[in-house]
Amino acid sequence: QMGYPVVTIVRNETNVDILTITQEHFLYEHNRKSTNSTSSTSGYLWKIPLSVAVGNSSHISTETMIWINNKTENHQIGMLDENIWFLGNLNQTGYFRVNYDLKNWRLLIEQLMTKPEVISVGNRAGLIDDAFNLARAGYLPQSIPLEIIKYLYKEKEFLPWHAASNVLLYLDRLVDRNKEYNIFKQYVVQQVASMYLALGWPEDAANSSVVQASYQTEELRRKVLLLSCKFGIVHCHTKATLLLSKWMETGQNRIPPNVRDIVYCAGISLMDDNVWEFIWSKYQSSTVVLERKILLESLACSKNPLLLSRLLNLSLSSPLVPDQNVIDVIIHVAKYSNGRDLAWKFFQENWSTFNSRFGEALFIISRLIKGVTEFLSTEVEFNELKSFVKNLRKGEDASFTQAIEIVESNVRWHDQLEDELFQWLRNSLNS
């Protein structure tokens, strides 16, 4: 059977010390399924090793292991008064998602806000990842994941920030064409700002006397800088443009290597077209493979549609862009709201070229299809995709089938859940 389950753990209505545990196939089109109970996967069952622990404001119990074999089961884990929360799939050892009743989500959020270290690092990351994905699929109110990340100002570990970065950047691409997009950006900035101020930037690459921070600290700093520049913390933008301007003036690149992609992207999106030309010329003269890749992909950050069209055409026609980078360029253009439409049209117009050049390499072609279509989300784009696939007679192709399913679920999310998300954001920012 396909996919993986979502396990839902709720307090039993008749006996508060008993947990009722159900399993079902996790689907991003959950909303549609709930109105059509004869789903082809509704009979799926897994044998699930579920670890569970209970906790309060200062302590978490040792884990209890339960095997879940049926659709619904009742289990007693210990005494559960109303301030006790419970947690399943400890440290994400099982390949499934975990959902809870709303009261338990609220208790977990309260725990994160007051004393997050009671919940382990892996579980904090897991809660963020599960909450965002469950909400995107319609299993949870849109407010829950946004409330969870309010605790991030206390988070000093890399893994939860890594999880938050991944889900926020994904959500960003779903909402970046909404007319109220700025309030989403504003909300993320509120959650990230204090950690940005605490961590700051890595030292100048030429300043070798500075003792290097640990790998985990540098990776944490990188995640925070990525979110800070992406969502518009003014100091982050100022610093990035200053670093890039210095390179352009002096000819010496002193930008710390592990944040170069962030600086190049911010500079290209905020400064004039000369910066784009400068980075393109540096790409041509660089002999370092990784640096060339970073330079090339950063060109996709431009807000100028003419430069983005030029980049797309260069990727396919210029000998300066090797085959292994062509796909990366198009996927990067499609990531940003300014380029998504251009990349999708370019993909359709040049499909026969892509297919003849990369058709034998199924992994590359499927990456391209996913990368270009993954964030299409309007009814018009959905119909264009279906029509394109139908005309190609590629309806049986797994990559295109999956692309249609993803775009359909994006369209449904916009129709049914996006307003709820923005309503909550408006209320939150006004309160």
Sequence and secondary structure as in RCSB ss.txt:
>XXXX:A:sequence
QMGYPVVTIVRNETNVDILTITQEHFLYEHNRKSTNSTSSTSGYLWKIPLSVAVGNSSHISTETMIWINNKTENH
QIGMLDENIWFLGNLNQTGYFRVNYDLKNWRLLIEQLMTKPEVISVGNRAGLIDDAFNLARAGYLPQSIPLEIIK
YLYKEKEFLPWHAASNVLLYLDRLVDRNKEYNIFKQYVVQQVASMYLALGWPEDAANSSVVQASYQTEELRRKVL
LLSCKFGIVHCHTKATLLLSKWMETGQNRIPPNVRDIVYCAGISLMDDNVWEFIWSKYQSSTVVLERKILLESLA
CSKNPLLLSRLLNLSLSSPLVPDQNVIDVIIHVAKYSNGRDLAWKFFQENWSTFNSRFGEALFIISRLIKGVTEF
LSTEVEFNELKSFVKNLRKGEDASFTQAIEIVESNVRWHDQLEDELFQWLRNSLNS
>XXXX:A:secstr
  S EEEEEEE SS TTEEEEEEEE  TTHHHHHH TT TTTT    EEEEEEEE SS B   EEEEE SSEEEE
E S   TT EEEESGGG SSSEEEE HHHHHHHHHHHHH GGGS HHHHHHHHHHHHHHHHTTSS THHHHHHGG
GGGG   HHHHHHHHHHHHHHHHHHTTSTTHHHHHHHHHHHHHHHHHHH     TT TTS    HHHHHHHHHHH
HHHHHHT HHHHHHHHHHHHHHHHHS   S GGGHHHHHHHHHHHS HHHHHHHHHHHHH   HHHHHHHHHHGG
G   HHHHHHHHHHHHH TTS HHHHHHHHHHHHHSHHHHHHHHHHHHHTHHHHHHHHTT HHHHHHHHHHHHTT
  SHHHHHHHHHHHHHHT TT HHHHHHHHHHHHHHHHHHHTHHHHHHHHHHHHH 
